[in-house]
Amino acid sequence: MNNLLVLPMILPVLMGVILVLFRPYIRVQRVLSLLTMVLSAGVAAYCLEYIRRTGIMRLDFGDWLPPHGILFVGDSFAMLLVLAACVVSSIILLYAFVTTGIETEKMFFYPFFLFLVAGVNGSFLTGDLFNLFVCFEVMLLASYVLLTLGGRKMQLKEGITYVLINVLASWFFLLGIAYLYGTVGTLNMAHIAVRVAEAGQGPLLTLISIVFLIVFSLKAGLLLYFWLPGSYAAPPTAVAALFGALLTKVGIYALYRMFTLIFIHDPLVFKMIGVLAVVTMIGGCLGAIAYGDIRQIVSYNVIISVGFVLTGLAISTTTAFQGASYYLVHDMASKALLFLLAGTVVHLTGRSKFDEISGLIRNYPLVGWLFFLTMLAVAGIPPLSGFIGKVYIGLGAIETGSYLLLAVAFISGIGVLYSLLRIFLNSFWGETTISEDDQVSFKKALGLPLVLLAMLVVGMGIGAELLSPYIQDAANTLANPEQYIRAVLDNDLK
């Protein structure tokens, strides 16, 4: 049964390699890539239910028992994110079929799409720190190609910044791994946690933890986010949605895993995370309000959500972890939908500044009302999916007396609502500026992925009770790291 853990990573990798051989056959690539993502999602859903019933899953590669070999570990927190990543990626693929264009699709678009998802899933599932680095690099190499595919000037310009930042972060990642291995003598994350607890988190280990905090903050867009808005606004809409939904979540996941499992003994680090989260939310709100470009505003909303979800880590209570787990799943779906809607507006009008568009809801009512719905969900208006996560994180802040974090987190929600409301009132409301002759036809195939994501956002809010057992299990694992350690280091497990 534990062998199923590797499928959400290995299936996209194998299919990506196979699709290279089918370069001229675009329809075959589309069908096979979609089937791969749907199958990966099905495996993830089955594993998630299995974990809830029987406990954490572990797969030892080559039958090398921990801490000596490479392994995958599936707890509810990781598997929730794998499932969300596969489902959202499947829907984004449907949008890519309509909008990408044959020439771009022939440039190995679908293989690199699958490689990116494979790297994301591998990062969520690995139990080894060096293997986390490898999965990060698989994801990043695929993202470099997808970002620059098509070769437009803006893509290449933003691609240079994106590559340089991530190469620098990867270098610091390797440096942190080297120092940590030299200090504790192992790279198995559960074993590191045991060694750190035995030795005590002294100044050296605290310094190493700060190195990892910097690395994963860069990758998540926490504080040092200057590279993110341009990089996420430059690529085609489907790629931008994939980036907005998945890439920052890998950095967030790594922060949660490292600072709930390994570096849990120094309160100063958690205060630093809280400060970084506050500054990130404030900066994201200022950027979202300052810009007039729809894609830039949506990108800054990604930054706000990064700061918000990491307030749960700064608080570090079971309640806050419940909120963070739920919010991460919600954010994958809602940000993908927000990017797709923003890209659709630009596609239909040929303009990206909201003050140059008016009355769009009269021409394209589905796009307008879906944007309104997404705006409410992202802002955390009940009963949509963003509300539950915000409530739990707020309760966690009240439990610990973190009132500054609470205030900034909920004020950031007002910033999100205001920034998106400006787009809605200016671009969708008022008199239309598009005549019937100039109106671009809206294909039904373009609306399908938008509706599916909207249904997901609404369903996660109304059907929150169905997700509750998995969210609680994920939060309990984060709050009680001994569960993870015991599942990994108990060598009677197979």
C-alpha positions, 0 to 999 in steps of 0.5 A: 500500500505504501508504494502508492506514495511515489505515484503522484511524483513518478507518474508526471515524470514518466508521462513527461518523458513519454510526451517528449516523443509525441511532440507533433501530436498535440491532442495526444499530449493533451489527453495523456497529460490530463489523464496523468493529473486526474490519476495522480489526484485519485491516488492522492485522495485514496492515500489521504483517506488511508492516512486518516484511517491508519496513520502516516504512510512511509515508503523506503526506497531500495528497502534502506531503512531510515535514517540511512535511505531515501524515503517518502513520508505521507501525513495528512498535511502533505497529502492534502497539499498533493491532492489540491495541487493535482486537482488544481493543475488538472483544471488549469490544464483544461484552460491551457488547452484553449489558450496556449496555442499550437506553437507553444504547445509544440515547444514541450509545454506539457512535459514541463508542466508535468515536471513542475507538478512532479517537483511540487508533489515530491517536495511535499512528500519527501522525508529527506532534506537533500531530496527536498533540494532535488525536488525543488530543483526539478520544480524550478528548472521546469518553471524556468522553461515555462516562464520564458516559453514563447520568448516575449521580451517581458518574459525574458526580462522577468525570467532573468530576475526569477532565475537569479533569485532562485539560483541564489536561494538554492545556493544558500539551501545547499549551504544550510544542508552542508552546515546542518549535516556537519552539525548533526550527521544526518539528512533524514528530517525526523532523525535531524529532529531527534538529534537537535532535541538531544543536542539542544538548539544552541546558537549554531543550530539557531543560525542554521535555522535562520539560513533555512528561514531565509531560503524558504522565505525567498522561495515562498515570497515572504518579505523578499518578494520583489521578484514575484509580481513581475515573474507571475505577471509575465508568462501566459495565463495558464502558466501564471495560474500554475505559478500562483497556485503552487510555487509559493506553497512549496516554500510555505510547506518547507517552512512549516515542516522545518519549524514544526518538526526540527527547529522548534526550540527557540521562540526567537525564530517564531517571533522573527517569522511573525515579524516577516509575516506582518511586513509581508502582509503590509507590503503586499497590501500597499503593492495591490493598492498602488498598481493599476495593472490587473495582473500585478494586483493579482500577484500582490494578492499572492504575497498577502496570502503568503504573509497571512498563512505564515501567521499560523506558523508564528502562532504555532497552536493546533487551532492555528495549524488547522486554519493554515492547513485549510487556508493553503488548500483554499488558496491553491484553488482561489489563486488559480481562479483569480489568475485565470480570470485576470488573464481572461480579462486581458485576453478578451479586451487586449488591455491590462489596466483596470481603468482602461476597461468598463462595463465588462459584465454586460459583455461577459456576465459569467466572467464578471460574476465569477470574479465577484465570487472569487473576490469574496472568497479571497477576502474571506467572506462567509460561507466561501472557502477563505472564511474557515481558514481565517477564523481558525488562524484568528482563534489561534492568535486570540489563544496566544494573545497575538493581537498584533498579528491578528489585527494585521492579518484581518486588516490585510483582508480589507486590503485584499477586498479593496484591491479587487473591488477596484478592479470589479467596479472599474472594469466590470461595472458601468457602461461598456466600452466594447461594441458588438463588432469589437466583442471577442467571442467567449468560448464555452471551453474557456468557461469550463475551467473557470466554473470548475474552480469556482465550484471548488471554492464554493464547495470547500466553504459550504462543505467544510465539514467534509474536509474537517477530519483531514484538516484536524489530522494535519493540524495534530501532526504539525502540533505533535511532531513525535507522531511524524518522528515515530512513523519514520524511525519505527523500522518495523513499518514497511 
